[in-house]
Amino acid sequence: MQGDSRDLIKKIPDNYVDFILTDPPYNIGKHSTGNIYLPGRTPINNDLAYWDHIDFDPKEWTEEFIRVLKPTGNLFIFTSYNQLGKWYECLDHRFDVSQFMIWHKTNPTPKIFKAGFLNSCEIIFCCWNKKHTWNFISQKEMHNFVESPICLGVERLSNPKHPAQKPTSILKKMIYIASNEDDVVFDPFMGVGSTGIAALSLNRKFVGFEIDEKYFLASKNRIEKRKF
């Protein structure tokens, strides 16, 4: 559905969702130095979308997330250094367990001037209660660390281009671990629909919301075609 997730989530019944996997705004745009223009080559894109500059408060979603999530459900939220503490304050005391994962991007945007660390990691804040759904895999694969390139090639949409499009490979791993077939996966900030693609490919059901019309239409098109 297209619209503001703060309103649309109220249409979801209590204890309906098995897994919330979402990527809300990080609010890091205000710290961006903008694009880096270099002679003879494409600028390095440090600009973020307009929506990342709008103040985002996790408290506005906390109660509804808890209401729609089943007691056996899991909640995974992509976030950043400046939002992690806010999600922790809202959710840690409401669940039996809170942990985090790291997504390591093997091909992050380079730093031409070598003036700091590469932005090669993103944080996923995770919450669940006792007896939650968990499809345990080998100890070797159970590190709180996933690794992949950023979304590129034919998987990456160019029109519209979403600056935070996630590769379906890492989403599939999370969905496989934290839900079962026929479970409902919910993404209230679905962007161009990558969570939906990953969920449907693993025989899960999907509920997704997106406020931006161009991203919503791209999601709808991708999901109907089941591409990636």
C-alpha positions, 0 to 999 in steps of 0.5 A, a space after each residue: 500500500 502507498 501512504 504514510 506507515 504511521 497511518 497504514 499500520 493501524 489497518 494491520 490486526 493485532 499479532 498479525 506479523 511474524 517478522 518485521 524487517 525494515 530499513 527506516 530513514 537514518 537521518 544522516 543526510 544533515 551530516 553529508 558533505 555532498 557529492 565529491 566532484 572529480 575531474 574526468 570522472 563521475 562524481 562520488 555520490 554522497 547526496 541522500 534523498 530528501 526524506 533522509 533530511 526529515 526528522 525521524 523519531 523511532 518512538 512514533 513506530 514503537 507501540 504499533 510495531 509491538 502491537 502487530 508483531 506476534 509473541 513469537 515474532 522477530 524485529 530487525 531494523 537497519 539503522 545507523 550510529 546516530 539512531 541505534 541508541 534511540 531504537 535501543 531506548 524504545 525497544 530493549 525493555 519491551 523484549 526479552 532479548 535485543 542484539 545487533 548484526 553488522 552488514 559488511 559491504 565489500 565494495 563501499 564508496 571509496 574515500 578519495 582523500 583517505 581522511 577517515 574510515 570507509 563507510 563499509 558497515 551498517 547496523 541491524 538492531 534485532 529484538 525477540 522474545 523467548 520461544 521466538 521463531 529461529 531456524 538455526 543454521 550452522 555455528 559458522 553461519 550464525 555470526 552476527 555478521 553478513 557480508 555482500 557487495 552493495 546492490 549493483 548490476 541488473 539488480 540495482 534499479 536505475 529509474 527510480 534509483 533508491 540510495 538505500 536499496 539493499 541486496 536481496 541476498 542478505 535479506 533472504 538470509 535474515 528472512 530464512 533464519 527469523 521466519 517460516 514458510 507462509 509467515 507474514 513479513 512486514 516492511 513499513 519502509 519498503 522503498 523499491 520492494 527488496 524485502 518483498 522480493 526476498 520474502 516471496 522467493 522464500 514462500 513467505 507472505 508480504 505486507 509493505 508500505 511506501 510513502 513515495 509514489 515512484 518507489 511504490 510503483 517500482 516495488 509493485 512492478 518488481 513484486 508482480 514480476 517477481 524479479 530478484 
